[in-house]
Amino acid sequence: MPERTARNFDDVAAKVEPEARKLIAQYPDGNARSALLPILHAFQNVEGWVSPEAMECAATWVGVPRSVVESTASFYTLFHRRPVGKYMLQPCRNLSCILNGAGEIMTHFRDRLGIGHNQTTSDGLFSYEEAECLAACDRAPCMQVNLQFFYDLTKESVDTMIAAMRDGSFELPPLPQSMAPGPDWHVAQESGRKSPGAQSVSDPNDPGGFGDASGDAMIARLTARPQPIDARPTNERLVADGAALLAKPSSNGSGH
């Protein structure tokens, strides 16, 4: 693996600024903020992640507080706020993929890489995340590698893919790395309050991937208390008085 050169953010900013200025110029005066998302992508394309310095720089260029940039970067899951591996592997764990064997595929990934959801291998080559629906249900199970789609996954195709990434022959280039990634890149949300469904769950902000028990805990809580919210009186079914409406026999005697 080639050596990583020392990081100099001034060089990074110098690479991104010409593109950022072109992006800002596409919008009328006073609307530079509209260029924020592509500017953050430009930083990530150069460094492989969106660093605190990048957010500060973007804030200055578009004329908004840094807090605005941070809230934007934290909202979109495609932005990495910590260094990640050279190959970001994201198998889909949603319904169509699960029905077509994604559970076995994800288990195979975990076994082959020796890491789990939201983790990075010790050599910095792979980061792994079990993603929500990637909208390619007709080719399930599917995944993204560095945001490029791969379809109809099998254990054999996974093995071929990993081997090619390791020997440098994979069809996609690796992501840049300005800093060595740690064991994970997940930035936990800090909040003192939790929604009703998330109470009694150890870490609702990180469901932990396929097979995690957090969902079971939430379902158990909702089952114990079918109406977990206090709502004003309403005729809307299944909001405040839905259980009574469903239990009441219909006029035709069918119960439906």
VMD Tcl script that draws the C-alpha trace (Angstrom):
set ca {
  {0.00 0.00 0.00}
  {1.49 3.41 -0.96}
  {2.57 5.67 1.90}
  {0.19 8.40 2.94}
  {1.72 11.85 2.60}
  {1.53 14.38 5.43}
  {-1.72 16.31 5.39}
  {-1.63 20.03 4.66}
  {-5.13 21.50 4.64}
  {-3.97 24.64 2.85}
  {-3.15 22.42 -0.14}
  {-6.57 20.78 0.12}
  {-8.36 24.14 0.18}
  {-6.31 25.33 -2.79}
  {-7.46 22.31 -4.80}
  {-11.13 22.77 -3.91}
  {-11.46 26.56 -4.06}
  {-11.52 26.98 -7.89}
  {-14.37 24.47 -8.16}
  {-16.13 26.07 -5.18}
  {-15.96 29.52 -6.78}
  {-17.44 28.15 -10.01}
  {-20.26 26.53 -8.06}
  {-21.03 29.70 -6.11}
  {-21.03 31.75 -9.34}
  {-23.92 29.64 -10.67}
  {-26.29 31.24 -8.16}
  {-27.55 34.82 -7.86}
  {-25.89 37.16 -5.38}
  {-26.93 36.32 -1.85}
  {-27.57 32.65 -2.63}
  {-24.08 31.21 -2.22}
  {-25.44 28.80 0.39}
  {-27.08 26.85 -2.45}
  {-23.59 25.64 -3.45}
  {-22.88 24.13 -0.03}
  {-23.64 20.47 -0.81}
  {-21.46 20.21 -3.95}
  {-18.66 22.08 -2.14}
  {-18.72 19.49 0.65}
  {-18.67 16.74 -1.97}
  {-15.66 18.43 -3.56}
  {-13.79 18.35 -0.26}
  {-14.69 14.69 0.21}
  {-13.49 13.89 -3.31}
  {-10.06 15.33 -2.41}
  {-9.65 14.00 1.14}
  {-12.08 11.09 1.36}
  {-13.99 12.77 4.19}
  {-15.39 16.15 5.26}
  {-13.06 17.43 7.95}
  {-13.75 20.16 10.53}
  {-11.38 22.41 8.59}
  {-13.34 21.73 5.40}
  {-16.60 22.70 7.09}
  {-15.02 25.89 8.45}
  {-13.69 26.75 4.99}
  {-17.01 26.02 3.27}
  {-18.81 28.18 5.83}
  {-16.52 31.11 5.02}
  {-16.94 30.72 1.27}
  {-20.75 30.57 1.29}
  {-21.20 33.06 4.13}
  {-22.98 31.01 6.78}
  {-22.08 30.05 10.37}
  {-20.10 26.87 10.77}
  {-23.01 25.39 12.72}
  {-25.11 25.52 9.56}
  {-22.48 23.56 7.64}
  {-22.13 21.02 10.45}
  {-25.88 20.47 10.64}
  {-25.99 19.96 6.87}
  {-23.06 17.53 6.79}
  {-24.49 15.55 9.71}
  {-27.90 15.25 8.05}
  {-26.67 13.61 4.84}
  {-25.26 10.12 5.33}
  {-23.13 10.34 2.16}
  {-20.78 12.73 3.95}
  {-18.13 11.08 6.10}
  {-17.17 13.25 9.06}
  {-14.24 11.04 9.99}
  {-11.65 9.34 7.76}
  {-12.87 6.10 6.16}
  {-11.30 3.19 4.34}
  {-10.22 3.29 0.72}
  {-13.22 1.17 -0.18}
  {-16.55 1.99 1.40}
  {-18.64 -1.20 1.22}
  {-22.38 -0.71 1.69}
  {-24.57 -3.79 1.17}
  {-28.30 -3.09 1.31}
  {-30.18 -4.57 4.25}
  {-33.72 -3.61 3.22}
  {-36.65 -5.91 2.49}
  {-36.12 -6.95 -1.13}
  {-32.44 -7.64 -0.54}
  {-33.09 -9.55 2.68}
  {-35.66 -11.74 0.89}
  {-33.03 -12.49 -1.75}
  {-30.26 -13.52 0.60}
  {-28.69 -10.26 1.80}
  {-28.48 -11.62 5.34}
  {-26.04 -14.31 4.22}
  {-24.13 -11.79 2.09}
  {-23.68 -9.44 5.05}
  {-22.60 -12.28 7.32}
  {-20.09 -13.28 4.63}
  {-18.71 -9.73 4.47}
  {-18.32 -9.61 8.25}
  {-16.52 -12.95 8.27}
  {-14.18 -12.07 5.41}
  {-13.32 -8.59 6.68}
  {-13.30 -9.30 10.41}
  {-15.30 -6.14 11.16}
  {-18.92 -5.18 11.69}
  {-21.34 -2.39 10.86}
  {-19.78 1.12 10.86}
  {-16.26 -0.24 11.29}
  {-12.97 0.00 9.37}
  {-10.28 -2.67 8.98}
  {-7.00 -2.10 10.82}
  {-5.10 -1.63 7.53}
  {-7.45 1.21 6.52}
  {-8.49 -0.52 3.31}
  {-12.16 -1.29 3.99}
  {-14.99 0.50 5.74}
  {-18.22 -1.44 6.10}
  {-21.78 -0.20 6.54}
  {-25.08 -2.05 6.15}
  {-27.17 0.51 4.30}
  {-30.88 1.12 4.06}
  {-32.72 0.75 0.76}
  {-30.50 1.58 -2.23}
  {-33.49 1.57 -4.63}
  {-32.26 -1.29 -6.81}
  {-34.79 -3.89 -5.68}
  {-34.98 -5.55 -9.11}
  {-31.32 -6.58 -8.82}
  {-31.28 -7.67 -5.18}
  {-29.14 -8.29 -3.28}
  {-27.21 -5.16 -4.17}
  {-24.61 -2.85 -2.68}
  {-22.59 0.27 -3.30}
  {-18.81 0.43 -3.41}
  {-17.57 4.02 -3.19}
  {-21.14 5.00 -4.17}
  {-21.12 2.86 -7.34}
  {-23.74 0.12 -7.67}
  {-23.09 -3.62 -7.80}
  {-25.95 -6.05 -8.27}
  {-27.00 -9.71 -7.92}
  {-24.46 -10.37 -5.18}
  {-23.31 -13.86 -4.27}
  {-20.71 -15.09 -1.81}
  {-18.45 -15.86 -4.76}
  {-18.78 -12.37 -6.23}
  {-18.05 -10.87 -2.81}
  {-14.85 -12.94 -2.53}
  {-13.77 -11.89 -6.03}
  {-14.47 -8.24 -5.23}
  {-12.50 -8.24 -1.97}
  {-9.54 -10.04 -3.55}
  {-9.39 -7.49 -6.40}
  {-9.46 -4.58 -3.96}
  {-6.62 -6.11 -1.98}
  {-4.36 -6.74 -5.00}
  {-5.13 -3.38 -6.64}
  {-6.99 -4.73 -9.68}
  {-10.53 -3.66 -8.76}
  {-12.43 -1.74 -11.42}
  {-13.04 1.31 -9.19}
  {-10.26 3.55 -7.87}
  {-9.82 3.73 -4.09}
  {-10.95 6.75 -2.13}
  {-8.27 9.28 -1.19}
  {-7.05 9.21 2.40}
  {-5.60 12.37 3.89}
  {-5.52 10.83 7.37}
  {-5.37 7.29 8.68}
  {-8.88 6.09 9.57}
  {-9.68 4.82 13.03}
  {-11.61 1.63 13.81}
  {-14.92 3.39 13.12}
  {-16.10 6.61 11.53}
  {-19.51 6.85 13.16}
  {-20.19 10.15 14.95}
  {-22.78 9.51 17.66}
  {-25.62 11.96 18.08}
  {-25.66 13.76 21.40}
  {-29.13 14.17 22.86}
  {-30.55 13.97 26.33}
  {-34.10 13.15 25.22}
  {-35.41 10.17 23.28}
  {-38.64 9.56 21.42}
  {-41.05 7.07 23.06}
  {-40.02 4.24 20.76}
  {-36.33 4.77 21.53}
  {-36.60 4.71 25.30}
  {-35.09 1.65 27.00}
  {-32.91 1.12 23.91}
  {-29.18 1.30 24.60}
  {-28.16 3.19 21.44}
  {-31.09 4.17 19.19}
  {-28.83 6.34 17.02}
  {-26.83 3.31 15.90}
  {-29.07 0.29 15.20}
  {-25.98 -1.87 14.75}
  {-26.78 -3.67 11.53}
  {-28.54 -6.86 10.60}
  {-29.57 -8.99 13.58}
  {-29.29 -6.22 16.19}
  {-31.74 -6.40 19.09}
  {-32.60 -2.69 19.28}
  {-35.58 -3.10 16.98}
  {-36.91 -5.92 19.15}
  {-36.68 -3.65 22.20}
  {-38.63 -0.91 20.45}
  {-41.33 -3.34 19.29}
  {-41.63 -4.77 22.82}
  {-42.15 -1.30 24.22}
  {-44.82 -0.45 21.64}
  {-46.55 -3.79 22.26}
  {-46.67 -3.15 26.01}
  {-48.15 0.28 25.42}
  {-50.11 0.31 22.14}
  {-50.66 4.07 22.39}
  {-47.20 5.49 23.26}
  {-48.18 9.11 22.55}
  {-50.55 11.48 24.25}
  {-52.77 12.89 21.53}
  {-55.67 15.30 21.68}
  {-59.16 13.83 21.12}
  {-59.57 13.04 17.44}
  {-61.59 10.91 15.06}
  {-58.49 9.92 13.12}
  {-58.19 6.16 13.14}
  {-55.23 4.59 14.97}
  {-54.03 7.84 16.52}
  {-55.70 8.16 19.91}
  {-58.74 5.89 19.79}
  {-57.70 3.45 17.07}
  {-57.74 0.39 19.33}
  {-61.36 1.04 20.34}
  {-62.41 1.62 16.75}
  {-60.84 -1.64 15.63}
  {-62.42 -3.60 18.50}
  {-65.91 -2.25 17.84}
  {-68.00 -4.61 15.64}
  {-69.14 -3.09 12.37}
  {-72.78 -2.61 11.49}
  {-72.74 -5.49 9.00}
  {-71.50 -7.92 11.66}
  {-68.30 -8.74 9.80}
  {-66.05 -7.03 12.30}
  {-64.21 -5.21 9.48}
}
mol new
graphics top color blue
foreach p $ca { graphics top sphere $p radius 0.5 }
foreach p [lrange $ca 0 end-1] q [lrange $ca 1 end] { graphics top cylinder $p $q radius 0.2 }
display resetview
